[in-house]
Amino acid sequence: MRSWKASAAVFGSSAAVLVLEIIAGRLMAPYVGISLETFTGIIGTMLAGIAVGAGLGGWLADHREPRPLLGPLLVAGGALTWLSLPIVTTLGPGVGEGPVAIVVLTTAAFFGPAVVLSAISPIIAKIRLARLDETGTVVGGLSAAGTIGALAGTFLTGFVLVATLTSRAIVLGVGAILVLVGVAVWVRLGRRPDVPTVAVVLAMGFMGASSPSQCQLETSYFCVRIVDDPKLATGRTLYLDTLRHAYVDLDDPTNLGLRYVRLLADVADGLPDGPLDAVHIGGGGFSFPRYVEATRPASTNEVLEIDGDLVGLAEDELGLVRSDTLRVTVSDARLALDDRPTDSADLVVGDAFGSQSVPWHLTTAEVVTEIDRILRPGGVYAMNVIDGADSDFARAQLATLADRFAHVAVILPRGGVPGHRAVNQILLASSAPLPELAIAPADGELVEGPAVDRYIGDAEVLTDERAPADLLVFR
């Protein structure tokens, strides 16, 4: 085998493994969410597949004639890539949550193609090794080709493919390339796949192509679905990955279907009469900015939303109308906050999520300091978090707010936080005493003063150096 062909084969198989590793998170997000645990489980499982594949490939190369193995391995890798789609959609709904569920789903769907494709490199090394005096050159060159292929797969997927194609299209395309190249190699070596093999591969391709997608729209960040309200013709519910994020009444912005949005509305209603200047970290369904616009005429709302495709969907289907008084900045909120003038907001709302957790870089003392800079004296920061049981994350976030603001409080479900599930908790912070709030008993109760100090307890302040938000949240 010529050197460039060997390098190309290792380059391509390694690139395919990394494409699958990145896409795995997006395919699994509707079932297990996206968090540090998700990426940890995927990376660990795929590395295990690479290790098993390298060992298996080395063993096969020593016990079989290696050249005839290349075509079948490429075809098998492509077919297993196709099969990952129906495996995810079949097992995903019942797999559950947490690290074990993530590893189980990743193993079922992606361990197989990772093993098969990773077996190619040692087999090619065996073919290329003709003399002992060139062992270093051959092995080093193939290792370099594999690493460069992995880099190419990573950058191509993260920077190009995800922005232009759906995850299903990427998986189907990678599988097709592997199968076609594998068949070509198979035939080039003077052999042809038998009829049963062709039938199995085609069946796996059909299963992959016909597996349903859970997403109405797949953006660079979320699997998005909008579900009509069967009880109200103008009602819409927005789902991002595994979570219900917003309820929108197209005709009535004051019809707030979700408890946490009603609580945010209670906070806004408790502020002094007149227009508000509000900054919203996270847009989602844009139900709360529309509420402020409807109930506080002449208010200004600036929404910092990282997902431009989600903004477009909200305009098309959720009643969002951008204007001079309701502006949307498509950017990471941490970066966009730097551009806000000092003392320019009466209300800052934190409602950004990646799965069930607030992105860690929006939780730290450093970003809280920036929010304090933006707020006018007496302005309020209201932050939506999801936590339960011991509420380790919510308490740490409150500790972080209390480290900067003189007055903090939290709105909890009446009767306290459940011990068996996570709930929305609204954290409040201000440099001045917090306003009186009219909270419906069914929605919750305000905890402040010594009671909130007891709730915070010994929770640590989150900083840019240490903010394990994903790990603290109860699931």
Salt bridges, closest charged atoms under 4 A:
GLU37 OE1 - ARG475 NH1 3.82
ASP62 OD1 - LYS126 NZ 3.19
ASP133 OD1 - ARG131 NE 3.08
GLU134 OE1 - ARG131 NH2 3.67
GLU218 OE2 - ARG26 NH2 3.11
ASP228 OD1 - ARG236 NE 3.23
ASP277 OD2 - ARG376 NH2 2.86
GLU302 OE1 - ARG340 NH1 2.48
GLU315 OE2 - ARG322 NE 3.14
ASP332 OD2 - HIS361 NE2 2.97
ASP346 OD1 - ARG376 NH1 3.06
GLU370 OE2 - ARG373 NH2 2.58
ASP372 OD2 - ARG404 NE 2.89
ASP392 OD1 - ARG395 NH2 3.10
ASP443 OD1 - ARG262 NH2 2.80
GLU445 OE1 - ARG414 NH1 3.58
GLU460 OE1 - ARG466 NE 3.86
ASP464 OD2 - ARG334 NH2 2.85
